Amino acid sequence: MGRTVIVSEDALRSLLQANAALSAWYHEFVRASREQTPVTTPSDATRKAFLDRIASELPELAAVAQAIGTPPVYVPPPIAFAPVAAVSAPAAPQAPAAPIGPAMPAMVNPRLVKY
């Protein structure tokens, strides 16, 4: 079932740029994995090729995709590390929690049950 979604042109442009940039990175990672070579940043032509493909497959988006030109390079954010104090501080021992509600019956060994 298709749905109609109204999106601003700026939002559509951002989505197309992100799609082209991330698709180019994905294909670069696959290529490097297969060839056992280092990963390189996707070229402008590669990112542009993904936008051109979107424009050819989805004519209703072609005008916006062609107006973008070359999508910007996506650079992933740096990995966030935990603060040293949080990692090196020993965890304080915690008291066992008091049981809530009635005590559970002991487990029954099924081999000892006589039917």
ROLUMRO-276342 format. One record per residue: residue in three letters; chain; x negated, z, y negated of N, C-alpha, C, CB in turn. Coordinates in nm, 2 decimals. Each point is the difference from the previous one (the first is absolute). Glycine has a CB too. Layout:
N
<node ALA; A; <X; Z; Y>; <X; Z; Y>; <X; Z; Y>; <X; Z; Y>>
...
END
This chain:
115
<node MET; A; <-0.09; 0.00; 0.12>; <0.09; 0.00; -0.12>; <-0.09; 0.00; -0.12>; <0.19; 0.12; 0.12>>
<node GLY; A; <-0.17; -0.22; -0.21>; <-0.08; -0.01; -0.12>; <0.05; 0.09; -0.11>; <-0.06; -0.23; 0.07>>
<node ARG; A; <-0.03; 0.28; -0.15>; <0.05; 0.08; -0.12>; <-0.07; -0.06; -0.12>; <0.02; 0.20; 0.14>>
<node THR; A; <0.05; -0.19; -0.25>; <-0.05; -0.05; -0.13>; <-0.06; 0.12; -0.07>; <0.18; -0.19; -0.01>>
<node VAL; A; <-0.30; 0.17; -0.03>; <-0.07; 0.11; -0.07>; <-0.04; -0.06; -0.14>; <-0.08; 0.12; 0.22>>
<node ILE; A; <0.11; -0.05; -0.32>; <-0.04; -0.05; -0.14>; <-0.13; 0.07; -0.04>; <0.24; -0.05; -0.06>>
<node VAL; A; <-0.35; -0.03; 0.04>; <-0.13; 0.06; -0.03>; <-0.04; -0.07; -0.13>; <-0.06; 0.04; 0.24>>
<node SER; A; <0.00; 0.04; -0.33>; <-0.06; -0.06; -0.12>; <-0.11; -0.10; 0.03>; <0.07; 0.21; -0.13>>
<node GLU; A; <-0.10; -0.30; 0.04>; <-0.11; -0.09; 0.02>; <-0.13; 0.07; 0.00>; <0.13; -0.18; -0.12>>
<node ASP; A; <-0.15; 0.28; 0.05>; <-0.13; 0.08; 0.00>; <-0.01; 0.06; 0.14>; <0.01; 0.05; -0.25>>
<node ALA; A; <0.09; 0.01; 0.30>; <-0.01; 0.06; 0.14>; <-0.02; -0.10; 0.10>; <0.16; 0.18; -0.07>>
<node LEU; A; <-0.10; -0.30; 0.06>; <-0.02; -0.10; 0.10>; <-0.15; -0.05; -0.01>; <0.25; -0.07; -0.02>>
<node ARG; A; <-0.30; 0.05; -0.10>; <-0.14; -0.04; -0.02>; <-0.09; 0.10; 0.06>; <0.06; -0.12; -0.21>>
<node SER; A; <-0.04; 0.25; 0.19>; <-0.08; 0.10; 0.06>; <0.00; 0.00; 0.15>; <0.04; 0.14; -0.20>>
<node LEU; A; <0.08; -0.16; 0.26>; <0.02; -0.01; 0.15>; <-0.07; -0.12; 0.05>; <0.21; 0.12; -0.02>>
<node LEU; A; <-0.20; -0.23; -0.04>; <-0.07; -0.13; 0.04>; <-0.15; 0.02; 0.00>; <0.20; -0.14; -0.08>>
<node GLN; A; <-0.25; 0.20; -0.03>; <-0.14; 0.02; -0.01>; <-0.06; 0.09; 0.11>; <0.02; -0.04; -0.25>>
<node ALA; A; <0.06; 0.15; 0.27>; <-0.04; 0.10; 0.10>; <0.00; -0.07; 0.14>; <0.08; 0.19; -0.14>>
<node ASN; A; <0.03; -0.27; 0.17>; <0.01; -0.06; 0.13>; <-0.12; -0.10; 0.02>; <0.25; 0.02; -0.01>>
<node ALA; A; <-0.28; -0.10; -0.09>; <-0.11; -0.09; 0.01>; <-0.13; 0.07; 0.02>; <0.12; -0.17; -0.14>>
<node ALA; A; <-0.15; 0.27; 0.06>; <-0.13; 0.07; 0.01>; <-0.01; 0.07; 0.13>; <0.00; 0.03; -0.25>>
<node LEU; A; <0.10; 0.04; 0.30>; <-0.01; 0.08; 0.12>; <0.00; -0.10; 0.12>; <0.12; 0.19; -0.10>>
<node SER; A; <-0.05; -0.30; 0.10>; <0.00; -0.10; 0.11>; <-0.14; -0.05; 0.01>; <0.24; -0.06; -0.04>>
<node ALA; A; <-0.31; 0.03; -0.07>; <-0.13; -0.06; 0.00>; <-0.10; 0.11; 0.06>; <0.05; -0.15; -0.20>>
<node TRP; A; <-0.03; 0.27; 0.16>; <-0.09; 0.11; 0.06>; <0.02; 0.01; 0.15>; <0.01; 0.12; -0.22>>
<node TYR; A; <0.12; -0.12; 0.26>; <0.03; 0.01; 0.15>; <-0.07; -0.12; 0.07>; <0.22; 0.11; -0.05>>
<node HIS; A; <-0.21; -0.23; 0.00>; <-0.06; -0.11; 0.07>; <-0.15; 0.01; 0.00>; <0.20; -0.14; -0.06>>
<node GLU; A; <-0.25; 0.19; -0.05>; <-0.15; 0.02; 0.00>; <-0.05; 0.10; 0.10>; <0.01; -0.06; -0.25>>
<node PHE; A; <0.07; 0.17; 0.26>; <-0.03; 0.10; 0.10>; <0.00; -0.06; 0.14>; <0.09; 0.18; -0.15>>
<node VAL; A; <0.02; -0.25; 0.18>; <0.01; -0.07; 0.13>; <-0.12; -0.09; 0.03>; <0.26; 0.02; -0.01>>
<node ARG; A; <-0.29; -0.10; -0.09>; <-0.11; -0.10; 0.02>; <-0.13; 0.08; 0.02>; <0.12; -0.16; -0.15>>
<node ALA; A; <-0.15; 0.26; 0.08>; <-0.12; 0.08; 0.01>; <0.00; 0.07; 0.14>; <-0.02; 0.03; -0.25>>
<node SER; A; <0.13; 0.01; 0.30>; <0.01; 0.07; 0.13>; <-0.03; -0.10; 0.11>; <0.17; 0.16; -0.10>>
<node ARG; A; <-0.11; -0.28; 0.09>; <-0.03; -0.10; 0.10>; <-0.14; -0.05; 0.01>; <0.24; -0.07; -0.03>>
<node GLU; A; <-0.30; 0.05; -0.09>; <-0.13; -0.05; -0.01>; <-0.11; 0.11; 0.01>; <0.09; -0.19; -0.13>>
<node GLN; A; <-0.05; 0.31; 0.13>; <-0.09; 0.11; -0.01>; <-0.10; -0.01; -0.12>; <0.02; 0.02; 0.25>>
<node THR; A; <0.04; -0.05; -0.36>; <-0.08; -0.01; -0.12>; <0.05; 0.10; -0.11>; <-0.05; -0.25; 0.05>>
<node PRO; A; <-0.02; 0.27; -0.15>; <0.05; 0.09; -0.11>; <0.12; -0.05; -0.07>; <-0.23; 0.09; -0.03>>
<node VAL; A; <0.31; -0.01; -0.02>; <0.12; -0.04; -0.07>; <-0.04; -0.03; -0.15>; <0.15; 0.15; 0.15>>
<node THR; A; <-0.11; -0.26; -0.20>; <-0.02; -0.04; -0.14>; <0.13; 0.00; -0.08>; <-0.21; -0.13; 0.08>>
<node THR; A; <0.20; 0.14; -0.20>; <0.12; 0.00; -0.09>; <0.06; -0.14; 0.01>; <-0.10; 0.18; -0.16>>
<node PRO; A; <0.23; -0.19; 0.18>; <0.06; -0.13; 0.00>; <-0.02; -0.08; -0.13>; <0.17; 0.09; 0.16>>
<node SER; A; <-0.19; -0.21; -0.15>; <-0.03; -0.09; -0.12>; <0.13; -0.02; -0.08>; <-0.20; -0.11; 0.12>>
<node ASP; A; <0.18; 0.06; -0.24>; <0.11; -0.04; -0.08>; <0.08; -0.11; 0.07>; <-0.13; 0.06; -0.21>>
<node ALA; A; <0.07; -0.16; 0.27>; <0.07; -0.11; 0.06>; <0.08; 0.06; 0.12>; <-0.18; -0.16; -0.07>>
<node THR; A; <0.13; 0.25; 0.14>; <0.08; 0.06; 0.12>; <0.12; 0.07; -0.05>; <-0.21; 0.03; 0.13>>
<node ARG; A; <0.20; 0.05; -0.24>; <0.11; 0.07; -0.05>; <0.11; -0.09; -0.06>; <-0.15; 0.19; -0.05>>
<node LYS; A; <0.10; -0.30; -0.01>; <0.08; -0.10; -0.06>; <0.08; -0.08; 0.11>; <-0.16; -0.02; -0.20>>
<node ALA; A; <0.09; 0.00; 0.31>; <0.06; -0.07; 0.11>; <0.12; 0.07; 0.06>; <-0.22; -0.09; 0.06>>
<node PHE; A; <0.22; 0.23; -0.06>; <0.11; 0.07; 0.05>; <0.12; -0.01; -0.10>; <-0.16; 0.16; 0.11>>
<node LEU; A; <0.13; -0.16; -0.24>; <0.11; -0.02; -0.10>; <0.06; -0.14; 0.02>; <-0.12; 0.16; -0.16>>
<node ASP; A; <0.03; -0.26; 0.18>; <0.05; -0.14; 0.01>; <0.09; -0.01; 0.13>; <-0.20; -0.09; -0.12>>
<node ARG; A; <0.17; 0.16; 0.22>; <0.08; 0.00; 0.13>; <0.13; 0.07; -0.03>; <-0.21; 0.01; 0.14>>
<node ILE; A; <0.22; 0.10; -0.21>; <0.12; 0.06; -0.04>; <0.09; -0.10; -0.08>; <-0.11; 0.23; 0.00>>
<node ALA; A; <0.05; -0.29; -0.10>; <0.07; -0.10; -0.08>; <0.06; -0.11; 0.08>; <-0.15; 0.06; -0.19>>
<node SER; A; <0.08; -0.11; 0.29>; <0.05; -0.11; 0.09>; <0.11; 0.05; 0.09>; <-0.22; -0.11; -0.02>>
<node GLU; A; <0.21; 0.23; 0.07>; <0.10; 0.05; 0.10>; <0.12; 0.05; -0.07>; <-0.18; 0.06; 0.15>>
<node LEU; A; <0.17; 0.00; -0.27>; <0.11; 0.06; -0.07>; <0.01; -0.07; -0.14>; <-0.03; 0.22; 0.12>>
<node PRO; A; <0.11; -0.34; -0.12>; <0.00; -0.07; -0.13>; <0.06; 0.08; -0.12>; <0.02; -0.20; 0.14>>
<node GLU; A; <0.07; 0.30; -0.10>; <0.06; 0.08; -0.11>; <-0.11; 0.09; -0.07>; <0.22; -0.01; 0.12>>
<node LEU; A; <-0.33; 0.03; -0.06>; <-0.11; 0.08; -0.06>; <-0.11; -0.09; -0.05>; <0.06; 0.19; 0.16>>
<node ALA; A; <-0.05; -0.32; -0.14>; <-0.11; -0.09; -0.03>; <-0.04; 0.01; -0.15>; <0.07; -0.15; 0.18>>
<node ALA; A; <0.02; 0.16; -0.27>; <-0.03; 0.00; -0.14>; <-0.08; 0.12; -0.04>; <0.21; -0.13; -0.05>>
<node VAL; A; <-0.17; 0.24; 0.10>; <-0.07; 0.13; -0.03>; <-0.14; 0.00; 0.07>; <0.22; 0.12; -0.02>>
<node ALA; A; <-0.23; -0.17; 0.15>; <-0.12; 0.00; 0.07>; <-0.10; -0.10; -0.07>; <0.12; 0.06; 0.22>>
<node GLN; A; <-0.08; -0.17; -0.26>; <-0.09; -0.10; -0.07>; <-0.04; 0.05; -0.13>; <0.11; -0.18; 0.12>>
<node ALA; A; <-0.03; 0.26; -0.19>; <-0.04; 0.05; -0.13>; <-0.11; 0.11; 0.01>; <0.24; -0.05; -0.08>>
<node ILE; A; <-0.25; 0.11; 0.19>; <-0.10; 0.11; 0.02>; <-0.14; -0.06; -0.01>; <0.16; 0.13; 0.14>>
<node GLY; A; <-0.18; -0.25; -0.09>; <-0.14; -0.05; 0.01>; <-0.07; 0.06; 0.11>; <-0.01; -0.03; -0.25>>
<node THR; A; <-0.10; 0.10; 0.23>; <-0.08; 0.07; 0.10>; <0.03; 0.15; 0.00>; <-0.18; -0.17; -0.01>>
<node PRO; A; <0.23; 0.23; 0.12>; <0.03; 0.14; 0.00>; <-0.13; 0.08; -0.01>; <0.20; -0.04; 0.14>>
<node PRO; A; <-0.19; 0.16; -0.20>; <-0.12; 0.08; -0.02>; <-0.05; 0.06; 0.14>; <0.08; 0.06; -0.23>>
<node VAL; A; <-0.20; -0.02; 0.23>; <-0.06; 0.05; 0.12>; <0.06; 0.14; 0.02>; <-0.21; -0.13; -0.03>>
<node TYR; A; <0.25; 0.16; 0.15>; <0.05; 0.14; 0.03>; <-0.13; 0.08; 0.05>; <0.24; -0.08; 0.07>>
<node VAL; A; <-0.26; 0.19; -0.13>; <-0.11; 0.09; 0.03>; <0.06; 0.13; 0.05>; <-0.16; -0.11; -0.17>>
<node PRO; A; <0.15; 0.14; 0.29>; <0.06; 0.13; 0.05>; <-0.06; 0.12; -0.07>; <0.04; -0.11; 0.22>>
<node PRO; A; <0.04; 0.21; -0.24>; <-0.05; 0.12; -0.07>; <-0.10; 0.07; 0.09>; <0.22; 0.03; -0.12>>
<node PRO; A; <-0.31; 0.05; 0.06>; <-0.10; 0.07; 0.08>; <0.06; 0.10; 0.08>; <-0.17; -0.04; -0.17>>
<node ILE; A; <0.11; 0.07; 0.28>; <0.05; 0.11; 0.09>; <-0.01; 0.13; -0.06>; <-0.07; -0.13; 0.20>>
<node ALA; A; <0.18; 0.21; -0.20>; <0.00; 0.13; -0.06>; <-0.05; 0.10; 0.10>; <0.19; -0.06; -0.14>>
<node PHE; A; <-0.29; 0.14; 0.10>; <-0.05; 0.10; 0.09>; <0.06; 0.14; -0.04>; <-0.22; -0.14; 0.03>>
<node ALA; A; <0.23; 0.23; 0.06>; <0.05; 0.13; -0.03>; <-0.11; 0.08; -0.07>; <0.14; 0.00; 0.20>>
<node PRO; A; <-0.10; 0.08; -0.30>; <-0.10; 0.08; -0.07>; <-0.08; 0.09; 0.10>; <0.15; 0.01; -0.20>>
<node VAL; A; <-0.28; 0.01; 0.16>; <-0.09; 0.07; 0.09>; <0.05; 0.14; 0.02>; <-0.19; -0.14; -0.08>>
<node ALA; A; <0.24; 0.21; -0.02>; <0.05; 0.13; 0.02>; <0.11; 0.01; 0.10>; <-0.06; 0.05; -0.24>>
<node ALA; A; <0.15; -0.14; 0.24>; <0.11; 0.00; 0.10>; <-0.05; -0.02; 0.14>; <0.15; -0.09; -0.18>>
<node VAL; A; <-0.25; 0.01; 0.20>; <-0.05; -0.03; 0.13>; <-0.09; 0.11; 0.05>; <0.01; -0.24; -0.05>>
<node SER; A; <-0.09; 0.30; -0.03>; <-0.09; 0.10; 0.05>; <0.05; 0.14; 0.01>; <-0.17; -0.14; -0.10>>
<node ALA; A; <0.29; 0.17; 0.03>; <0.05; 0.14; 0.01>; <0.06; 0.02; 0.14>; <0.05; -0.01; -0.25>>
<node PRO; A; <-0.09; 0.12; 0.31>; <0.06; 0.03; 0.13>; <0.15; 0.04; -0.01>; <-0.23; 0.08; 0.08>>
<node ALA; A; <0.30; -0.12; 0.02>; <0.14; 0.03; 0.00>; <0.02; 0.15; 0.04>; <0.06; -0.24; 0.06>>
<node ALA; A; <0.03; 0.30; -0.14>; <0.03; 0.14; 0.03>; <0.09; 0.01; 0.12>; <-0.02; 0.06; -0.25>>
<node PRO; A; <-0.01; 0.04; 0.34>; <0.08; 0.01; 0.12>; <0.14; 0.05; -0.04>; <-0.20; 0.05; 0.14>>
<node GLN; A; <0.30; -0.11; -0.07>; <0.14; 0.03; -0.04>; <0.05; 0.09; 0.12>; <0.03; -0.21; -0.14>>
<node ALA; A; <0.06; 0.30; 0.10>; <0.06; 0.09; 0.09>; <0.11; -0.08; 0.08>; <-0.04; 0.20; -0.15>>
<node PRO; A; <0.06; -0.18; 0.27>; <0.11; -0.07; 0.08>; <0.13; 0.03; -0.06>; <-0.14; 0.00; 0.21>>
<node ALA; A; <0.22; -0.10; -0.22>; <0.14; 0.01; -0.05>; <0.08; 0.08; 0.09>; <-0.02; -0.22; -0.12>>
<node ALA; A; <0.11; 0.30; 0.06>; <0.09; 0.08; 0.08>; <0.11; -0.09; 0.06>; <-0.04; 0.20; -0.14>>
<node PRO; A; <0.08; -0.18; 0.27>; <0.10; -0.08; 0.05>; <0.13; 0.01; -0.07>; <-0.11; 0.02; 0.22>>
<node ILE; A; <0.18; -0.13; -0.23>; <0.13; -0.01; -0.07>; <0.11; -0.02; 0.11>; <-0.11; -0.09; -0.22>>
<node GLY; A; <0.21; 0.17; 0.21>; <0.11; -0.01; 0.10>; <-0.03; 0.07; 0.13>; <0.06; -0.22; -0.11>>
<node PRO; A; <0.03; 0.19; 0.21>; <-0.02; 0.07; 0.13>; <-0.12; -0.06; 0.07>; <0.24; 0.04; 0.01>>
<node ALA; A; <-0.30; 0.04; 0.08>; <-0.12; -0.05; 0.07>; <0.04; -0.10; 0.10>; <-0.11; 0.22; -0.03>>
<node MET; A; <0.03; -0.32; 0.05>; <0.03; -0.11; 0.10>; <-0.03; 0.06; 0.14>; <-0.06; -0.18; -0.17>>
<node PRO; A; <0.15; 0.14; 0.27>; <-0.03; 0.04; 0.14>; <-0.13; -0.06; 0.05>; <0.25; 0.02; 0.04>>
<node ALA; A; <-0.30; 0.05; 0.06>; <-0.13; -0.05; 0.06>; <0.03; -0.13; 0.07>; <-0.09; 0.23; 0.02>>
<node MET; A; <-0.01; -0.32; -0.01>; <0.02; -0.12; 0.07>; <0.02; 0.03; 0.15>; <-0.15; -0.12; -0.16>>
<node VAL; A; <0.23; 0.04; 0.22>; <0.03; 0.01; 0.14>; <-0.08; -0.10; 0.08>; <0.24; 0.09; -0.05>>
<node ASN; A; <-0.30; -0.05; 0.16>; <-0.07; -0.10; 0.08>; <0.10; -0.07; 0.09>; <-0.21; 0.14; 0.00>>
<node PRO; A; <0.23; -0.27; -0.01>; <0.10; -0.07; 0.07>; <-0.01; 0.01; 0.15>; <0.02; -0.15; -0.19>>
<node ARG; A; <-0.15; 0.17; 0.24>; <-0.02; 0.01; 0.14>; <0.05; 0.13; 0.06>; <-0.20; -0.15; -0.02>>
<node LEU; A; <0.22; 0.25; -0.06>; <0.05; 0.13; 0.05>; <0.15; 0.01; -0.01>; <-0.21; 0.10; -0.07>>
<node VAL; A; <0.28; -0.20; 0.01>; <0.14; 0.01; -0.01>; <0.07; -0.05; 0.13>; <-0.02; -0.03; -0.25>>
<node LYS; A; <0.11; 0.11; 0.30>; <0.07; -0.04; 0.13>; <0.14; -0.05; -0.04>; <-0.13; 0.17; 0.14>>
<node TYR; A; <0.16; -0.28; -0.09>; <0.13; -0.06; -0.03>; <0.09; 0.01; 0.12>; <-0.10; -0.16; -0.16>>
END
